[in-house]
């Protein structure tokens, strides 16, 4: 009986290590990009490097990278940017993503491939709730997001604003979200 219990625990532990699972791949880069793993190991990135859950991506000055996620969403991360993939799940029913943005700029393009799509980008007190979306954003003390396609809800505490038409934009900071405005082409 103890042997069965021991093997059951080993099997369950083997399946409960999602932090080790590959969630994406670096498909292009210029300059210097590093990954800090959840074990605090620093990896120098090259095309083909795997991205795993809980990895921190650090894009240096005059550098950029593109990450193709397993759900076919694409991150293009600009210079002086840092982000952490806190959660990722993709299967035939669910699409879940949690990305913590420390600073920088990025574009994101994602097809809405599943029935249950739950994607959030978190920057300080702000949460961007994504639904089948393509956007460009700069994250700093005075952040700005521009919706290119889809729907984004920008939330700051109890207040929020919905962007649902292409080229709509808001600026947001630690305490407030601006009124909605259109960006000209």
ZALO-7689 format. One record per residue: y negated, x negated, z negated of N, C-alpha, C, O in turn; residue in one letter. Coordinates in pm, whole numbers, padded with zeros to 5 digits, always signed. Example, Ala and Ser with C-alpha at 12.3 -4.5 7.8 and 13.67 -1.06 7.14 Angstrom:
+00569-01319-00780+00450-01230-00780+00330-01320-00780+00332-01424-00846A;+00225-01285-00708+00106-01367-00714-00003-01290-00787-00114-01341-00804S;
***
This chain:
+00119-00082+00000+00000+00000+00000-00126-00086+00000-00223-00055+00070X;-00125-00194-00077-00241-00284-00081-00264-00350+00054-00378-00373+00093X;-00157-00381+00123-00170-00444+00255-00237-00348+00352-00324-00389+00429X;-00198-00222+00349-00261-00122+00437-00408-00109+00402-00493-00104+00491X;-00440-00102+00274-00579-00093+00230-00658-00215+00277-00768-00200+00329X;-00604-00334+00259-00670-00457+00300-00700-00456+00450-00812-00487+00491X;-00603-00420+00531-00624-00418+00675-00722-00309+00717-00797-00326+00813X;-00722-00197+00647-00818-00091+00675-00960-00138+00648-01051-00112+00728X;-00979-00208+00538-01111-00261+00505-01155-00363+00610-01270-00362+00653X;-01066-00451+00651-01098-00552+00752-01138-00485+00882-01237-00525+00944X;-01064-00384+00924-01095-00313+01048-01229-00244+01036-01310-00252+01128X;-01256-00175+00925-01383-00107+00906-01499-00205+00903-01604-00176+00962X;-01484-00315+00839-01589-00417+00838-01615-00470+00977-01729-00497+01013X;-01512-00485+01053-01527-00532+01190-01610-00437+01273-01685-00482+01361X;-01601-00306+01249-01677-00208+01323-01814-00182+01264-01897-00117+01328X;-01841-00230+01145-01969-00201+01080-02066-00317+01089-02151-00334+01002X;-02054-00396+01192-02145-00509+01210-02229-00491+01335-02223-00575+01425X;-02310-00382+01344-02388-00359+01464-02494-00465+01487-02540-00481+01600X;-02534-00539+01383-02636-00641+01400-02589-00750+01495-02671-00822+01552X;-02458-00763+01512-02406-00866+01601-02394-00818+01745-02369-00900+01834X;-02410-00689+01769-02391-00633+01902-02508-00669+01993-02624-00665+01952X;-02475-00704+02117-02579-00729+02217-02642-00597+02256-02571-00501+02287X;-02775-00592+02255-02845-00470+02293-02928-00487+02419-02980-00390+02473X;-02940-00610+02467-03017-00636+02588-03006-00780+02630-02939-00861+02565X;-03073-00811+02742-03067-00945+02800-03206-00984+02852-03278-00901+02907X;-03241-01110+02834-03365-01164+02891-03341-01180+03042-03250-01252+03084X;-03424-01112+03123-03405-01119+03269-03508-01207+03338-03486-01250+03451X;-03619-01233+03272-03717-01327+03328-03805-01379+03216-03820-01315+03112X;-03862-01496+03238-03957-01550+03141-04040-01659+03205-03998-01726+03299X;-04159-01675+03150-04244-01788+03182-04292-01845+03050-04317-01770+02956X;-04306-01975+03043-04354-02037+02922-04248-02044+02814-04129-02060+02842X;-04293-02032+02689-04204-02050+02574-04182-01919+02499-04277-01854+02455X;-04055-01883+02486-04015-01762+02414-03905-01801+02317-03815-01878+02353X;-03911-01748+02195-03809-01778+02095-03753-01648+02038-03819-01544+02037X;-03630-01656+01991-03569-01546+01917-03534-01599+01779-03474-01705+01764X;-03574-01522+01678-03532-01551+01540-03428-01445+01505-03459-01326+01502X;-03305-01488+01480-03196-01395+01454-03205-01341+01312-03285-01388+01231X;-03121-01242+01282-03119-01187+01147-03066-01287+01045-03074-01263+00925X;-03010-01399+01092-02965-01506+01003-03067-01620+00997-03036-01730+00950X;-03189-01593+01046-03301-01688+01045-03277-01809+01134-03340-01913+01115X;-03188-01798+01231-03168-01905+01328-03272-01887+01439-03301-01775+01480X;-03329-01998+01486-03427-01996+01594-03356-02037+01722-03295-02143+01730X;-03364-01950+01825-03304-01979+01954-03415-01990+02058-03503-01904+02065X;-03410-02095+02139-03500-02106+02252-03441-02019+02363-03323-02028+02394X;-03524-01935+02422-03479-01835+02517-03482-01890+02659-03571-01966+02696X;-03382-01850+02737-03380-01873+02881-03326-01746+02947-03273-01659+02879X;-03341-01736+03077-03289-01620+03148-03139-01608+03120-03065-01706+03131X;-03096-01487+03084-02956-01463+03050-02928-01462+02901-02818-01426+02860X;-03026-01502+02819-03006-01501+02674-02990-01357+02626-03065-01268+02667X;-02893-01334+02540-02868-01201+02484-02966-01170+02372-03007-01259+02297X;-03004-01044+02363-03087-00994+02254-02998-00905+02169-02924-00821+02220X;-03005-00924+02037-02922-00849+01943-03009-00768+01849-03128-00795+01834X;-02949-00669+01786-03020-00590+01687-03071-00682+01577-03003-00777+01537X;-03191-00653+01530-03262-00728+01425-03318-00861+01472-03372-00936+01392X;-03306-00891+01601-03370-01012+01654-03522-00994+01657-03572-00886+01689X;-03593-01101+01623-03739-01105+01636-03770-01187+01761-03730-01303+01772X;-03840-01127+01856-03879-01194+01980-04021-01243+01961-04111-01165+01928X;-04042-01373+01983-04174-01433+01968-04212-01494+02103-04150-01590+02148X;-04316-01438+02166-04363-01487+02295-04491-01567+02268-04587-01514+02212X;-04490-01692+02307-04600-01783+02277-04717-01766+02375-04709-01691+02472X;-04826-01837+02347-04945-01836+02431-04908-01874+02574-04825-01961+02597X;-04972-01807+02669-04949-01831+02812-04802-01815+02852-04754-01885+02941X;-04733-01724+02786-04592-01699+02813-04571-01549+02827-04655-01469+02786X;-04458-01510+02884-04418-01370+02893-04268-01363+02915-04205-01461+02954X;-04212-01245+02890-04069-01227+02913-04040-01082+02947-04116-00992+02912X;-03929-01060+03014-03880-00926+03044-03742-00912+02982-03657-01000+02997X;-03720-00799+02914-03593-00771+02848-03536-00643+02908-03602-00539+02906X;-03416-00650+02960-03345-00533+03009-03249-00489+02899-03156-00560+02864X;-03274-00369+02846-03190-00316+02739-03064-00253+02798-03060-00222+02917X;-02963-00235+02716-02836-00177+02763-02851-00033+02813-02765+00015+02887X;-02958+00036+02773-02982+00172+02823-03067+00172+02950-03112+00277+02995X;-03088+00054+03008-03165+00033+03131-03316+00043+03110-03391+00042+03208X;-03365+00053+02986-03508+00047+02962-03552-00099+02974-03474-00191+02953X;-03679-00116+03009-03732-00250+03037-03856-00274+02952-03951-00196+02955X;-03854-00383+02878-03970-00432+02805-04026-00551+02882-03953-00644+02915X;-04155-00549+02910-04224-00667+02960-04323-00705+02850-04418-00631+02823X;-04300-00820+02789-04375-00859+02669-04472-00970+02707-04433-01071+02766X;-04599-00950+02673-04705-01043+02710-04721-01158+02612-04649-01168+02513X;-04819-01245+02642-04844-01363+02559-04883-01326+02416-04939-01219+02390X;-04853-01416+02326-04888-01404+02184-04840-01270+02127-04917-01199+02061X;-04715-01236+02153-04658-01109+02108-04535-01135+02022-04460-01230+02046X;-04516-01048+01924-04397-01056+01838-04345-00915+01815-04422-00825+01780X;-04215-00895+01834-04154-00765+01807-04014-00784+01754-03949-00886+01777X;-03967-00681+01681-03836-00685+01616-03760-00559+01656-03813-00448+01646X;-03637-00576+01702-03551-00462+01735-03475-00422+01609-03372-00480+01576X;-03527-00320+01539-03469-00277+01412-03346-00188+01429-03255-00190+01346X;-03343-00110+01537-03231-00018+01555-03214+00010+01703-03312+00022+01776X;-03090+00020+01747-03061+00052+01887-02924+00115+01895-02826+00061+01843X;-02917+00229+01960-02791+00297+01985-02800+00360+02122-02900+00426+02154X;-02698+00341+02201-02695+00406+02332-02551+00438+02367-02466+00349+02375X;-02526+00565+02389-02397+00609+02441-02422+00731+02528-02538+00763+02557X;-02318+00800+02571-02336+00912+02663-02408+01031+02601-02451+01121+02674X;-02423+01035+02469-02491+01147+02404-02623+01105+02340-02719+01182+02343X;-02630+00986+02285-02744+00942+02206-02817+00823+02268-02756+00736+02329X;-02948+00823+02250-03032+00711+02286-03131+00693+02172-03222+00775+02154X;-03114+00586+02094-03198+00564+01977-03252+00422+01981-03179+00327+02010X;-03380+00408+01951-03445+00278+01952-03555+00277+01847-03635+00370+01840X;-03559+00172+01767-03668+00148+01672-03714+00005+01694-03638-00090+01675X;-03839-00009+01735-03897-00141+01758-04019-00154+01668-04108-00069+01669X;-04023-00260+01593-04138-00291+01507-04221-00395+01580-04172-00503+01614X;-04346-00362+01604-04435-00453+01676-04525-00520+01574-04595-00454+01497X;-04522-00653+01574-04605-00730+01482-04744-00749+01543-04845-00728+01476X;-04748-00788+01670-04874-00805+01742-04845-00826+01890-04730-00842+01930X;-04951-00825+01971-04936-00859+02112-04949-00741+02205-05011-00640+02172X;-04890-00756+02324-04900-00653+02427-04765-00641+02497-04687-00736+02504X;-04740-00520+02548-04615-00498+02620-04627-00376+02708-04712-00289+02688X;-04539-00371+02807-04517-00248+02881-04373-00207+02857-04287-00290+02831X;-04349-00077+02865-04216-00023+02840-04188+00082+02945-04271+00169+02971X;-04072+00076+03005-04031+00172+03107-03888+00212+03077-03799+00128+03070X;-03866+00344+03059-03733+00387+03023-03698+00521+03084-03776+00616+03073X;-03583+00528+03146-03534+00660+03186-03483+00733+03063-03434+00671+02969X;-03495+00864+03064-03440+00944+02955-03298+00981+02995-03278+01077+03069X;-03200+00905+02949-03065+00914+03001-02971+01004+02923-02860+01032+02969X;-03012+01049+02806-02918+01123+02722-02981+01252+02672-03101+01274+02683X;-02897+01337+02618-02942+01463+02560-03027+01437+02436-03132+01498+02419X;-02983+01346+02350-03053+01316+02226-03124+01181+02240-03063+01075+02224X;-03252+01187+02269-03332+01066+02285-03428+01055+02167-03510+01144+02146X;-03418+00947+02091-03497+00926+01971-03546+00781+01973-03475+00691+01930X;-03667+00761+02024-03720+00625+02035-03857+00617+01969-03944+00700+01993X;-03874+00514+01885-04000+00495+01816-04041+00349+01818-03959+00258+01802X;-04171+00329+01837-04233+00197+01825-04324+00205+01704-04405+00297+01693X;-04313+00109+01615-04390+00113+01491-04481-00009+01485-04437-00123+01499X;-04611+00018+01466-04710-00087+01448-04795-00051+01327-04871+00046+01330X;-04782-00130+01222-04852-00106+01096-04830+00037+01050-04715+00076+01028X;-04936+00118+01034-04923+00256+00987-04900+00355+01100-04895+00475+01077X;-04886+00306+01222-04880+00392+01338-04739+00397+01395-04666+00298+01396X;-04702+00515+01443-04571+00533+01505-04592+00597+01642-04661+00698+01654X;-04531+00537+01744-04533+00594+01877-04396+00657+01900-04294+00587+01899X;-04393+00788+01920-04268+00859+01947-04257+00876+02097-04345+00936+02160X;-04150+00823+02155-04137+00810+02300-04037+00912+02353-03931+00934+02295X;-04073+00974+02468-03981+01066+02535-03984+01037+02685-04080+01075+02753X;-03881+00972+02738-03870+00945+02881-03996+00885+02939-04057+00945+03028X;-04036+00771+02892-04173+00726+02906-04189+00588+02966-04104+00500+02952X;-04301+00573+03033-04349+00442+03076-04492+00429+03023-04575+00517+03044X;-04520+00318+02955-04654+00298+02900-04688+00150+02897-04601+00063+02909X;-04817+00124+02879-04868-00011+02854-04948-00006+02725-05019+00092+02701X;-04937-00109+02643-05007-00107+02515-05047-00247+02471-04981-00346+02504X;-05156-00251+02396-05203-00373+02330-05203-00342+02181-05256-00239+02139X;-05143-00429+02103-05134-00407+01959-05216-00514+01887-05185-00633+01894X;-05320-00469+01819-05409-00558+01745-05483-00471+01642-05441-00358+01617X;-05591-00521+01583-05666-00440+01488-05719-00314+01554-05726-00209+01489X;-05756-00322+01681-05798-00205+01759-05699-00189+01874-05724-00235+01985X;-05587-00124+01847-05480-00108+01944-05514+00000+02046-05595+00089+02019X;-05451-00010+02163-05469+00092+02265-05338+00112+02340-05265+00016+02364X;-05309+00237+02375-05192+00269+02455-05237+00353+02573-05323+00440+02560X;-05177+00327+02689-05203+00404+02811-05070+00462+02857-04975+00388+02882X;-05063+00593+02869-04943+00659+02917-04940+00650+03070-05037+00687+03137X;-04829+00601+03123-04813+00594+03268-04726+00709+03319-04748+00761+03428X;-04627+00748+03238-04539+00859+03274-04465+00905+03149-04431+00824+03063X;-04439+01036+03138-04363+01088+03025-04452+01146+02917-04558+01201+02946X;-04408+01132+02794-04481+01186+02679-04473+01087+02564-04368+01028+02537X;-04586+01068+02496-04591+00984+02376-04670+01059+02269-04776+01115+02297X;-04617+01060+02149-04693+01109+02036-04731+00989+01952-04644+00912+01908X;-04861+00972+01928-04910+00863+01843-04939+00924+01708-05022+01015+01696X;-04871+00875+01604-04886+00930+01470-04940+00823+01375-04902+00706+01382X;-05029+00866+01288-05086+00780+01185-05090+00861+01057-05181+00941+01035X;-04988+00841+00972-04978+00923+00852-04950+01066+00890-04849+01095+00955X;-05039+01158+00849-05019+01300+00878-05084+01344+01009-05051+01451+01061X;-05173+01264+01063-05239+01303+01188-05163+01245+01307-05091+01146+01295X;-05182+01309+01422-05116+01263+01543-05181+01323+01665-05255+01420+01656X;-05153+01264+01779-05207+01313+01904-05101+01294+02012-05028+01194+02012X;-05092+01391+02103-04991+01390+02207-05053+01349+02339-05151+01408+02384X;-04994+01248+02401-05031+01208+02537-04923+01261+02629-04806+01228+02613X;-04962+01346+02726-04861+01408+02811-04898+01409+02959-04831+01474+03039X;-05005+01338+02996-05044+01327+03136-05069+01180+03169-05120+01105+03085X;-05032+01139+03291-05052+00999+03328-05199+00955+03311-05292+01032+03337X;-05215+00832+03268-05343+00765+03248-05421+00815+03127-05537+00779+03109X;-05358+00898+03042-05421+00932+02915-05408+00812+02822-05312+00735+02830X;-05507+00796+02735-05509+00681+02647-05571+00719+02513-05652+00812+02505X;-05533+00646+02410-05599+00653+02280-05608+00512+02224-05528+00424+02258X;-05706+00493+02139-05715+00371+02061-05677+00408+01919-05707+00518+01872X;-05612+00316+01851-05571+00345+01714-05577+00219+01631-05557+00108+01680X;-05604+00240+01503-05612+00131+01407-05539+00169+01281-05456+00260+01281X;-05570+00100+01175-05496+00123+01051-05523+00259+00989-05439+00310+00915X;-05640+00319+01016-05674+00444+00949-05698+00563+01040-05706+00676+00991X;-05710+00544+01172-05742+00659+01255-05695+00639+01399-05664+00529+01444X;-05692+00752+01468-05659+00757+01610-05781+00815+01681-05837+00916+01636X;-05822+00753+01791-05938+00803+01865-05905+00934+01935-05790+00977+01940X;-06008+00997+01988-05987+01112+02075-05920+01065+02202-05930+00948+02240X;-05852+01155+02266-05785+01129+02392-05887+01104+02501-05989+01173+02506X;-05864+01006+02589-05953+00984+02703-05868+00939+02822-05755+00893+02806X;-05924+00953+02942-05856+00914+03065-05903+00776+03106-06021+00743+03096X;-05809+00696+03153-05838+00563+03205-05842+00577+03357-05750+00635+03416X;-05945+00524+03421-05951+00535+03568-05860+00431+03632-05836+00324+03576X;-05810+00464+03747-05717+00377+03821-05782+00249+03862-05718+00164+03925X;
***
